Amino acid sequence: MKIFKRSVLALLALSLIFTCGCRTSGKRVLRVGTSADTPPFTYYNNYGIPTGFDIKLMNALTKDMDYYKVEFVTMRFEELIEALEMGKVDCVISAMTVNEERKKFVSFSDVYYTSTQTVLARADGKVKKLESADEMKRLDVGVVEDSMADKFVTATVTKGKVVRRNSPYLAVNEVITGRCDLAVLETVSAGYYLENYSTYLVQVEGEVFDKKPFAIAVKKDNDELLQKFNDALAAYKASGELQTLVEENLIK
């Protein structure tokens, strides 16, 4: 009887090992590098967990990929490409702009978002057109704190004030009430306020900030993963889900 019981237990153990092996066969963890310091694209929530537009996008794109877990590895932005080259992460998503210098070291997916900034002014204000960002030096400008616009404007305004608020509405309100000369917002967000507050606001003519195309970075030789991302991006765009994600996360 004891021999029989031992045999049954051995068979059960072997069965469990085989079942677990089949469940995870061909699957592994996808390690994603991110800096988590570029809201609303990447940032920490109140529980210290990375979130934001980029994080949600990555989770959506990898939902049907052959990975049983997506692990976000946070580090300083300047460390991301080196970590990718050294194999510490499999890919990077962190509001990373595609440029020729970075292309020497990594391969980029198709662009998932192009960051463009729109300058807003009061409809009855003096500023109607800007030839260059230098013309903003002495002006008071409202921005969303820690946004891409905040970074651009902070580097530009040296004599005036950069007024940081925690939402696009509050940044725009600084212009409507006359406390700021201008407000700078992501174009998708600015469009909402131009449409709904057309009595008070106008778009300032002239493109004074460069466009920033964002993409996912992978190692130079990882063509398989690159193709997976491009295929997933194409499907996500075609379904309209990417536009929904933009509207829900970048226009608030």
PEHU-V966950 format. One record per backbone hydrogen bond with DSSP energy under -1.0 kcal/mol. CO is the residue of the C=O (numbers start at 1). NH is the residue of the N-H. E is the energy in kcal/mol with one decimal. If there is no record, write none. Layout:
BEGIN
CO|NH|E, CO|NH|E
END
This chain:
BEGIN
1|5|-2.4, 2|6|-2.4, 3|7|-2.1, 4|8|-2.3, 5|9|-2.6, 6|10|-2.3, 7|11|-2.2, 8|12|-2.3, 9|13|-2.4, 10|14|-2.3, 11|15|-2.2, 12|16|-2.2, 13|17|-2.2, 14|18|-2.2, 15|19|-2.4, 16|20|-2.6, 17|21|-2.2, 18|22|-2.1, 19|23|-1.9, 20|24|-1.5, 24|27|-2.3, 30|71|-2.8, 31|90|-2.6, 31|91|-1.3, 32|73|-3.2, 33|93|-2.2, 34|75|-1.6, 38|41|-1.9, 38|42|-1.6, 40|53|-2.5, 41|54|-1.9, 42|38|-2.1, 43|51|-3.4, 45|48|-2.1, 49|45|-2.4, 51|43|-2.1, 52|56|-2.4, 53|57|-2.4, 54|58|-2.5, 55|59|-2.2, 56|60|-2.0, 57|61|-2.7, 58|62|-2.0, 62|65|-1.3, 65|67|-1.9, 69|30|-2.7, 71|32|-3.3, 73|34|-2.2, 76|79|-1.9, 77|80|-1.5, 79|83|-2.2, 80|84|-2.0, 81|85|-2.5, 82|86|-2.2, 83|88|-2.3, 83|89|-1.0, 84|87|-1.0, 91|33|-3.2, 92|217|-2.2, 96|215|-1.6, 99|103|-1.7, 101|104|-1.0, 102|105|-1.7, 102|106|-2.0, 107|218|-2.6, 113|214|-3.6, 115|212|-2.4, 116|187|-2.9, 118|185|-2.2, 119|204|-2.9, 120|183|-1.9, 121|202|-2.3, 122|125|-1.8, 128|205|-2.6, 132|135|-1.2, 133|136|-2.1, 134|137|-1.6, 136|139|-1.7, 137|159|-2.2, 137|160|-2.6, 140|181|-1.9, 140|182|-1.8, 141|163|-2.9, 142|184|-2.3, 143|165|-2.4, 144|147|-2.0, 147|151|-1.6, 148|152|-2.3, 149|153|-3.2, 150|154|-2.4, 151|155|-1.3, 153|156|-1.2, 153|157|-3.2, 161|141|-2.8, 163|143|-2.4, 165|145|-3.2, 167|171|-1.9, 168|172|-2.8, 169|173|-2.4, 170|174|-1.1, 172|175|-1.1, 172|176|-2.2, 173|177|-2.4, 174|179|-1.5, 174|180|-2.2, 175|178|-1.2, 182|142|-2.8, 183|120|-3.4, 185|118|-3.0, 186|190|-2.8, 187|191|-2.2, 189|193|-1.3, 190|194|-2.5, 191|195|-1.8, 192|196|-2.2, 193|197|-2.0, 197|200|-1.4, 197|201|-2.1, 200|123|-2.9, 202|121|-2.4, 205|130|-2.5, 212|115|-3.4, 213|98|-2.5, 214|112|-2.2, 214|113|-1.2, 216|109|-2.5, 217|92|-2.2, 218|107|-2.6, 219|222|-1.7, 221|223|-1.4, 222|226|-1.9, 223|227|-2.4, 224|228|-1.8, 225|229|-2.2, 226|230|-2.3, 227|231|-2.6, 228|232|-2.4, 229|233|-2.8, 230|234|-2.3, 231|235|-2.0, 232|236|-2.3, 233|237|-2.6, 234|238|-2.3, 235|239|-1.8, 236|242|-1.4, 237|240|-1.4, 240|244|-1.7, 241|245|-2.3, 242|246|-2.3, 243|247|-2.5, 244|248|-2.3, 245|249|-1.6, 246|250|-2.7
END
